[in-house]
Amino acid sequence: MLHGIADDQALLHLAREVATDLDERVAGRERVDRLVGHGVAEGRHHRMERPVSDAALVVPGRLRQVLLNLAGNAIKFTEKGSITIHADLVKTSETHVTVKFSVEDTGPGIPEQKLDRLFKSFSQIEDSTNWNHGGTGLGLVISKSIAELMGGSIGVVTTEGKGSRFWFTAVFEKDESLPDDECEKPVFLLSTRILVVEDNETHRQIISELLKTFKLSYDEAKTETEAIDKLKTASQSGNPFSIVIIDNVLKDNDGKHLGRKIKSDADFKDMNIILLTEKGERRIGADLRENGFSAYLTKPLKRDQFHDCLTELSQSPSRAIKKHKSPIISSHSIVETQQQNISILLVEDNRVNQMVTQKILTKNGYQVDIANNGIEAIRLLGKKQYHLVLMDILMPEMGGYETTQKIRSPETHVIDHDLPIIALTASALAEDKEKCLSAGMNDYIAKPVKPQELIDKVKKWSWKNQT
């Protein structure tokens, strides 16, 4: 809560200053997940759609604040029902994209005669709302201001008694480092057939849309009986399912019961089963493993974790049957595995900088080797496959620019000429950044290194190299 601010104009000025802080590195997506996930715990459902290419450079602080404001309002005023967050591409050019975000709820809606009070300072629709929910209505004013700063606008479509859809548009610069087309999927994953068992229409559509983006074959079932029938029909037709995804909360029975029933059938003893659970359910891994489940993931589903889970299960037999003592796959284990499989080469001559950077990375589960200069880096890159290089610029014997050019040269004996290289530079001037990119580097981090920025960049580029 803010105190001591005389008027809304002063607070708006403060919000603009915060929104333009490009060094703010809080994980925006996770914060939205946590915020909206709070609504799930209270009996409301949420849905996050992302049919927009990731190939856009976003100002995280601005976008985060508007989404949090709108999602927060939706949660406050929606006692039951659903909250949906959409992102839709509405316009694209050679250099920029325009995206329309919307937050839709099944709350009380807004009377038409009171719509003109929205987006005005310190205004809420009902005085009683202040007492029940708190707040001044200033969040919408700030959101309007930020949307305009991002080159967009804001508005609302609402029906009293049925709900509201608040929307805003924003213009983003394209990220030319990402390819336009999806990466080619492994053959074993493309041949996987999946059955989704979910009686909640919103949740079922979320899962289906994710599977569509993965270009996977799937079918849906709303009940336990329908799921068993579809499994048997597919098996008898010679085109069986290999993975079943079950929500733990089903109307006719819980997901664990259905999973045990499937595994008790000899025809399905090798079936991989993923259980979807709510956040906060503890110590369920051992019980699920004993009952034949292969994995469990917490909602809301994270796209990359979901994809990695499906990939892992598709390339091996049922873990629960063939590898009974192995750990069950979970959201947590997927993140750990992702990081443990990433090898990073830190090219840095300063001992203190080596220790600080290495500690940040190893603390987050990454494997790190150190080269004191470019010559050592070239030698190591010729012996070992790395996912990522962190490259200091000023070093003895061979500096960062020359080292990068040699790595990119097909005449140099390194394993991967195209691996991502992130510059560690003492200057954040535009000309220095451009020099790094011109030399063949993919990105840059200004010193002193900020831990969250470093981890964000490593995740971004190591993920791209893995895919």
C-alpha positions as CSV (number, residue, x, y, z in Angstrom):
1,M,0.0,0.0,0.0
2,L,1.3,3.5,-0.9
3,H,1.0,6.3,1.6
4,G,1.8,10.0,1.5
5,I,1.0,10.7,-2.2
6,A,-1.1,13.8,-2.5
7,D,-3.0,13.0,-5.7
8,D,-3.5,10.5,-8.5
9,Q,-1.3,12.5,-10.9
10,A,1.7,12.0,-8.7
11,L,1.0,8.3,-8.4
12,L,0.6,8.1,-12.2
13,H,3.9,9.7,-12.7
14,L,5.5,7.1,-10.4
15,A,3.9,4.3,-12.3
16,R,5.3,5.6,-15.6
17,E,8.7,5.8,-14.1
18,V,8.5,2.2,-12.8
19,A,7.1,1.0,-16.1
20,T,10.0,2.3,-18.1
21,D,12.6,0.6,-15.9
22,L,13.9,-1.9,-18.5
23,D,16.2,-3.5,-15.9
24,E,13.3,-4.8,-13.8
25,R,13.6,-8.6,-14.1
26,V,10.9,-10.1,-12.0
27,A,9.4,-13.2,-13.6
28,G,6.2,-11.8,-14.9
29,R,4.6,-15.0,-16.3
30,E,5.1,-16.8,-12.9
31,R,3.5,-13.8,-11.1
32,V,0.5,-13.9,-13.3
33,D,0.3,-17.7,-12.8
34,R,0.4,-17.3,-9.0
35,L,-2.2,-14.5,-9.0
36,V,-4.7,-16.3,-11.2
37,G,-3.9,-19.6,-9.5
38,H,-5.3,-18.0,-6.3
39,G,-8.6,-17.9,-8.0
40,V,-8.5,-21.6,-8.8
41,A,-8.0,-22.4,-5.1
42,E,-11.3,-20.6,-4.3
43,G,-13.4,-22.5,-6.8
44,R,-12.9,-20.4,-9.9
45,H,-11.3,-21.6,-13.1
46,H,-8.8,-19.7,-15.2
47,R,-7.6,-20.0,-18.7
48,M,-4.5,-18.6,-20.3
49,E,-4.3,-18.6,-24.1
50,R,-1.2,-17.7,-26.0
51,P,-1.8,-18.1,-29.8
52,V,0.8,-15.4,-30.4
53,S,4.4,-16.1,-31.7
54,D,7.1,-15.8,-29.0
55,A,9.1,-13.8,-31.6
56,A,8.5,-10.4,-30.1
57,L,10.6,-8.2,-27.8
58,V,8.4,-7.2,-24.9
59,V,9.0,-4.5,-22.2
60,P,8.3,-6.8,-19.2
61,G,7.5,-4.2,-16.6
62,R,4.8,-2.5,-18.6
63,L,3.0,-5.6,-19.8
64,R,3.2,-7.2,-16.4
65,Q,1.6,-4.3,-14.6
66,V,-1.4,-4.0,-16.9
67,L,-2.0,-7.8,-16.9
68,L,-1.7,-7.9,-13.1
69,N,-4.1,-5.0,-12.7
70,L,-6.8,-6.5,-15.0
71,A,-6.3,-10.1,-13.7
72,G,-6.4,-8.8,-10.1
73,N,-9.7,-7.0,-10.7
74,A,-11.2,-10.1,-12.4
75,I,-10.3,-12.2,-9.4
76,K,-11.6,-9.7,-6.9
77,F,-15.0,-9.4,-8.5
78,T,-15.5,-13.0,-9.8
79,E,-16.8,-15.1,-6.9
80,K,-17.4,-18.2,-9.1
81,G,-17.0,-19.2,-12.7
82,S,-14.0,-18.6,-14.9
83,I,-11.3,-16.0,-15.7
84,T,-9.7,-16.2,-19.2
85,I,-6.6,-14.4,-20.4
86,H,-6.2,-14.2,-24.1
87,A,-3.4,-12.9,-26.3
88,D,-4.2,-12.5,-30.0
89,L,-2.0,-11.2,-32.9
90,V,-4.0,-8.4,-34.7
91,K,-1.3,-6.8,-36.9
92,T,2.2,-7.5,-38.1
93,S,4.8,-5.6,-40.1
94,E,8.4,-6.3,-41.0
95,T,9.6,-4.8,-37.7
96,H,6.7,-4.8,-35.3
97,V,3.6,-6.7,-34.1
98,T,0.4,-5.5,-32.5
99,V,-1.1,-7.8,-29.9
100,K,-4.5,-7.6,-28.2
101,F,-4.6,-8.9,-24.7
102,S,-7.9,-9.4,-22.9
103,V,-9.0,-10.6,-19.4
104,E,-12.5,-12.1,-19.5
105,D,-14.5,-13.0,-16.3
106,T,-17.9,-14.3,-15.4
107,G,-18.4,-11.7,-12.6
108,P,-21.3,-9.3,-12.1
109,G,-20.6,-7.2,-15.2
110,I,-20.9,-3.4,-15.3
111,P,-24.2,-1.4,-15.8
112,E,-24.1,0.5,-19.1
113,Q,-24.9,3.8,-17.4
114,K,-21.8,3.5,-15.3
115,L,-19.2,2.7,-18.0
116,D,-18.2,6.3,-18.3
117,R,-16.7,6.1,-14.8
118,L,-14.1,3.6,-15.8
119,F,-10.5,4.6,-16.4
120,K,-11.0,7.7,-14.3
121,S,-9.0,8.5,-11.2
122,F,-10.2,7.0,-7.9
123,S,-13.4,5.6,-9.3
124,Q,-15.2,2.4,-8.6
125,I,-18.6,1.3,-9.8
126,E,-20.2,0.8,-6.4
127,D,-19.3,2.4,-3.1
128,S,-20.0,-1.0,-1.4
129,T,-17.3,-2.5,-3.6
130,N,-14.7,-0.5,-1.8
131,W,-15.8,-2.0,1.5
132,N,-15.9,-5.6,0.2
133,H,-12.9,-5.7,-2.0
134,G,-10.8,-2.6,-1.3
135,G,-9.1,-0.4,-3.9
136,T,-9.7,3.0,-5.5
137,G,-10.0,2.1,-9.2
138,L,-6.7,3.7,-9.9
139,G,-5.4,0.5,-11.4
140,L,-7.5,1.0,-14.6
141,V,-6.2,4.6,-14.9
142,I,-2.6,3.3,-14.7
143,S,-3.3,0.5,-17.1
144,K,-4.8,3.0,-19.6
145,S,-1.6,5.2,-19.3
146,I,0.7,2.2,-19.8
147,A,-1.2,0.8,-22.7
148,E,-0.9,4.2,-24.4
149,L,2.9,4.2,-23.6
150,M,3.1,0.8,-25.5
151,G,1.4,2.4,-28.5
152,G,-2.0,0.8,-27.8
153,S,-5.3,1.5,-26.2
154,I,-7.7,0.0,-23.7
155,G,-11.4,-0.7,-23.4
156,V,-14.1,-3.0,-22.0
157,V,-17.0,-5.1,-23.3
158,T,-19.4,-6.0,-20.6
159,T,-22.9,-7.4,-19.9
160,E,-24.5,-6.8,-16.5
161,G,-25.0,-10.0,-14.7
162,K,-22.9,-12.0,-17.2
163,G,-19.3,-10.7,-16.9
164,S,-16.8,-8.4,-18.5
165,R,-13.9,-8.5,-20.9
166,F,-11.3,-5.9,-20.4
167,W,-8.8,-5.6,-23.3
168,F,-5.8,-3.6,-24.3
169,T,-3.5,-3.5,-27.3
170,A,0.3,-3.0,-27.4
171,V,2.9,-2.7,-30.1
172,F,6.1,-4.8,-29.8
173,E,9.4,-5.0,-31.7
174,K,10.0,-8.3,-33.5
175,D,12.8,-10.5,-32.2
176,E,14.6,-11.4,-35.5
177,S,16.7,-14.0,-33.7
178,L,13.8,-16.4,-33.6
179,P,12.7,-18.4,-36.6
180,D,9.2,-17.9,-38.0
181,D,8.4,-21.6,-38.2
182,E,8.1,-24.0,-35.3
183,C,11.1,-26.2,-34.7
184,E,10.9,-29.7,-36.2
185,K,9.4,-32.1,-33.7
186,P,11.1,-35.5,-33.0
187,V,9.5,-38.3,-34.9
188,F,8.8,-40.3,-31.8
189,L,6.8,-37.4,-30.4
190,L,4.8,-36.7,-33.6
191,S,3.7,-40.4,-33.6
192,T,2.4,-40.2,-30.0
193,R,-1.4,-40.4,-29.6
194,I,-2.9,-38.8,-26.5
195,L,-6.2,-39.1,-24.7
196,V,-7.3,-36.1,-22.6
197,V,-9.8,-36.9,-19.8
198,E,-11.2,-33.6,-18.4
199,D,-14.9,-32.8,-17.7
200,N,-14.3,-29.0,-17.3
201,E,-14.7,-27.5,-20.8
202,T,-12.3,-24.6,-20.1
203,H,-9.5,-26.8,-18.8
204,R,-10.1,-29.3,-21.6
205,Q,-9.8,-26.6,-24.2
206,I,-6.5,-25.3,-22.7
207,I,-4.9,-28.7,-22.9
208,S,-6.3,-29.3,-26.5
209,E,-4.9,-26.0,-27.7
210,L,-1.5,-26.8,-26.3
211,L,-1.5,-30.2,-28.0
212,K,-2.4,-28.4,-31.2
213,T,0.6,-26.1,-31.0
214,F,2.7,-29.3,-30.5
215,K,1.1,-30.7,-33.6
216,L,0.2,-33.9,-31.7
217,S,-2.7,-36.3,-32.3
218,Y,-5.2,-36.4,-29.5
219,D,-8.8,-37.2,-28.5
220,E,-11.0,-36.0,-25.6
221,A,-13.2,-37.7,-23.0
222,K,-15.4,-36.1,-20.5
223,T,-16.2,-39.0,-18.2
224,E,-14.5,-42.2,-16.8
225,T,-16.8,-44.4,-18.9
226,E,-16.1,-42.5,-22.1
227,A,-12.3,-42.6,-21.5
228,I,-12.3,-46.4,-21.0
229,D,-14.5,-46.9,-24.1
230,K,-12.1,-44.8,-26.2
231,L,-9.0,-46.6,-24.9
232,K,-10.5,-50.0,-25.8
233,T,-11.8,-48.8,-29.2
234,A,-8.4,-47.4,-30.1
235,S,-6.6,-50.5,-29.0
236,Q,-8.9,-52.8,-31.0
237,S,-8.5,-50.7,-34.1
238,G,-4.7,-51.0,-34.0
239,N,-4.2,-47.3,-33.3
240,P,-3.8,-47.2,-29.5
241,F,-3.2,-44.2,-27.3
242,S,0.2,-44.1,-25.6
243,I,-0.4,-41.3,-23.1
244,V,-3.5,-40.5,-21.0
245,I,-3.8,-37.1,-19.4
246,I,-6.3,-37.1,-16.5
247,D,-7.5,-34.2,-14.3
248,N,-7.5,-35.2,-10.7
249,V,-10.9,-33.6,-10.2
250,L,-13.7,-35.3,-12.2
251,K,-17.4,-35.2,-11.5
252,D,-18.0,-39.0,-11.5
253,N,-14.8,-39.9,-9.7
254,D,-11.3,-38.6,-9.0
255,G,-8.5,-38.9,-11.5
256,K,-6.5,-41.3,-9.3
257,H,-9.3,-43.8,-9.4
258,L,-9.5,-43.7,-13.2
259,G,-5.7,-44.1,-13.4
260,R,-5.7,-47.2,-11.2
261,K,-8.6,-48.6,-13.2
262,I,-6.7,-48.2,-16.5
263,K,-3.5,-49.7,-15.1
264,S,-5.4,-52.7,-13.8
265,D,-6.4,-53.7,-17.3
266,A,-3.7,-55.9,-18.9
267,D,-4.1,-54.3,-22.3
268,F,-3.1,-50.9,-20.8
269,K,-0.5,-52.0,-18.2
270,D,2.3,-50.1,-20.2
271,M,0.2,-46.9,-20.6
272,N,1.8,-43.7,-19.6
273,I,-0.6,-41.7,-17.4
274,I,-0.2,-38.0,-16.4
275,L,-2.2,-36.6,-13.5
276,L,-3.0,-32.9,-13.4
277,T,-3.2,-31.6,-9.9
278,E,-3.8,-28.3,-8.2
279,K,-0.9,-26.4,-6.6
280,G,-0.4,-27.2,-3.0
281,E,-0.9,-30.9,-3.1
282,R,2.1,-32.4,-1.3
283,R,3.8,-35.7,-1.1
284,I,1.7,-37.3,-3.8
285,G,4.6,-38.5,-6.0
286,A,5.3,-41.7,-4.1
287,D,1.6,-42.7,-4.0
288,L,1.1,-42.0,-7.7
289,R,4.2,-44.0,-8.6
290,E,3.0,-47.0,-6.6
291,N,-0.3,-46.8,-8.4
292,G,1.3,-46.8,-11.9
293,F,1.3,-43.2,-12.8
294,S,4.2,-41.9,-14.9
295,A,4.0,-38.2,-14.2
296,Y,2.0,-35.4,-12.5
297,L,1.9,-31.7,-13.4
298,T,0.5,-28.8,-11.4
299,K,-2.0,-26.4,-12.9
300,P,-1.9,-23.9,-14.5
301,L,0.1,-25.9,-17.1
302,K,3.4,-24.3,-18.2
303,R,3.8,-24.9,-21.9
304,D,7.5,-25.8,-21.9
305,Q,7.2,-28.2,-18.9
306,F,4.2,-29.9,-20.5
307,H,6.1,-30.3,-23.8
308,D,9.1,-31.7,-22.0
309,C,7.0,-34.2,-20.0
310,L,5.3,-35.5,-23.2
311,T,8.7,-35.8,-24.9
312,E,10.2,-37.8,-22.0
313,L,7.3,-40.2,-21.9
314,S,7.1,-40.6,-25.6
315,Q,10.7,-41.8,-26.0
316,S,10.7,-44.5,-23.3
317,P,8.4,-47.3,-22.1
318,S,6.2,-46.8,-19.1
319,R,8.4,-45.6,-16.3
320,A,6.0,-46.9,-13.6
321,I,6.1,-50.5,-15.0
322,K,9.6,-50.8,-16.4
323,K,11.4,-48.5,-14.0
324,H,9.4,-48.8,-10.9
325,K,12.0,-47.4,-8.6
326,S,12.8,-44.3,-10.7
327,P,11.4,-40.9,-9.6
328,I,8.1,-40.0,-11.0
329,I,8.1,-37.1,-13.5
330,S,6.8,-33.8,-12.0
331,S,6.8,-30.1,-12.8
332,H,9.7,-29.7,-10.3
333,S,11.8,-32.6,-11.7
334,I,11.4,-31.3,-15.2
335,V,12.8,-27.9,-14.3
336,E,15.7,-29.6,-12.5
337,T,16.4,-31.9,-15.4
338,Q,16.3,-29.0,-17.9
339,Q,19.0,-27.1,-15.9
340,Q,21.2,-30.1,-15.1
341,N,21.4,-30.9,-18.8
342,I,22.7,-27.4,-19.7
343,S,26.4,-27.0,-20.0
344,I,27.7,-23.4,-20.0
345,L,31.2,-22.1,-20.8
346,L,32.1,-19.0,-18.9
347,V,34.9,-17.1,-20.7
348,E,36.2,-14.6,-18.1
349,D,39.7,-13.6,-16.9
350,N,38.7,-11.8,-13.7
351,R,38.7,-14.2,-10.8
352,V,36.1,-12.4,-8.7
353,N,33.7,-12.2,-11.7
354,Q,34.3,-15.9,-12.4
355,M,33.4,-16.8,-8.8
356,V,30.3,-14.6,-8.7
357,T,28.9,-15.7,-12.1
358,Q,29.7,-19.4,-11.5
359,K,28.0,-19.3,-8.1
360,I,24.8,-17.8,-9.5
361,L,24.6,-20.4,-12.2
362,T,25.5,-23.5,-10.2
363,K,23.0,-22.4,-7.5
364,N,20.4,-22.6,-10.2
365,G,21.5,-26.1,-11.2
366,Y,23.6,-25.3,-14.3
367,Q,26.9,-27.0,-15.1
368,V,29.7,-24.4,-15.6
369,D,33.2,-24.6,-17.0
370,I,35.6,-21.7,-17.0
371,A,38.0,-20.4,-19.6
372,N,40.4,-17.6,-18.6
373,N,40.7,-16.2,-22.2
374,G,39.6,-16.8,-25.8
375,I,42.4,-19.3,-26.5
376,E,41.3,-21.6,-23.7
377,A,37.7,-21.2,-24.8
378,I,38.5,-22.3,-28.4
379,R,40.3,-25.3,-27.0
380,L,37.4,-26.3,-24.7
381,L,34.8,-25.8,-27.4
382,G,36.7,-28.2,-29.6
383,K,36.5,-30.9,-27.0
384,K,33.1,-30.6,-25.5
385,Q,29.5,-29.8,-26.6
386,Y,28.2,-26.7,-24.8
387,H,24.7,-25.2,-24.9
388,L,25.8,-21.6,-24.3
389,V,28.9,-19.3,-23.9
390,L,29.1,-16.3,-21.6
391,M,31.8,-14.2,-23.2
392,D,33.7,-11.4,-21.5
393,I,34.9,-8.7,-23.9
394,L,38.3,-7.5,-22.6
395,M,40.6,-10.4,-21.9
396,P,44.4,-11.0,-22.3
397,E,45.8,-13.0,-25.3
398,M,42.4,-13.1,-27.1
399,G,39.4,-10.9,-26.4
400,G,35.7,-11.5,-26.7
401,Y,35.2,-10.1,-30.2
402,E,38.0,-12.1,-31.8
403,T,37.0,-15.2,-29.9
404,T,33.5,-15.0,-31.2
405,Q,34.6,-14.4,-34.8
406,K,36.8,-17.5,-34.5
407,I,33.9,-19.6,-33.1
408,R,31.7,-18.6,-35.9
409,S,34.4,-19.3,-38.6
410,P,34.0,-22.8,-40.2
411,E,37.8,-23.0,-40.3
412,T,38.0,-23.1,-36.5
413,H,37.9,-26.6,-34.9
414,V,35.0,-26.2,-32.5
415,I,32.0,-28.6,-32.2
416,D,29.3,-26.1,-32.6
417,H,29.8,-22.9,-34.6
418,D,26.3,-21.7,-34.0
419,L,25.9,-22.0,-30.3
420,P,24.5,-19.0,-28.5
421,I,27.1,-16.5,-27.2
422,I,26.1,-13.8,-24.6
423,A,28.5,-10.9,-24.2
424,L,29.4,-9.8,-20.7
425,T,30.2,-6.1,-21.2
426,A,31.0,-3.3,-18.9
427,S,29.2,-0.8,-21.1
428,A,25.5,-0.7,-21.9
429,L,25.9,2.0,-24.6
430,A,24.0,1.4,-27.8
431,E,27.1,1.4,-29.9
432,D,28.8,-1.2,-27.7
433,K,25.7,-3.4,-27.9
434,E,25.6,-3.1,-31.6
435,K,29.3,-4.0,-31.8
436,C,28.6,-7.2,-29.8
437,L,25.9,-8.3,-32.2
438,S,27.9,-7.4,-35.3
439,A,30.7,-9.6,-34.0
440,G,28.4,-12.6,-34.0
441,M,27.1,-12.6,-30.5
442,N,23.4,-13.3,-29.8
443,D,22.8,-11.1,-26.8
444,Y,24.6,-9.1,-24.1
445,I,24.5,-8.5,-20.3
446,A,25.9,-5.3,-18.7
447,K,28.2,-5.6,-15.8
448,P,27.9,-5.8,-12.8
449,V,25.8,-8.9,-13.6
450,K,22.3,-9.0,-12.0
451,P,21.4,-12.5,-11.0
452,Q,17.9,-12.5,-12.3
453,E,18.9,-11.0,-15.6
454,L,21.6,-13.6,-16.0
455,I,19.3,-16.5,-15.3
456,D,16.6,-15.1,-17.6
457,K,19.1,-14.8,-20.5
458,V,20.5,-18.3,-19.9
459,K,17.0,-19.8,-19.9
460,K,16.1,-17.9,-23.0
461,W,19.2,-18.9,-25.1
462,S,19.8,-22.4,-23.7
463,W,16.2,-23.4,-24.4
464,K,16.5,-22.2,-28.0
465,N,19.7,-24.2,-28.5
466,Q,18.1,-27.3,-27.1
467,T,15.1,-27.0,-29.4
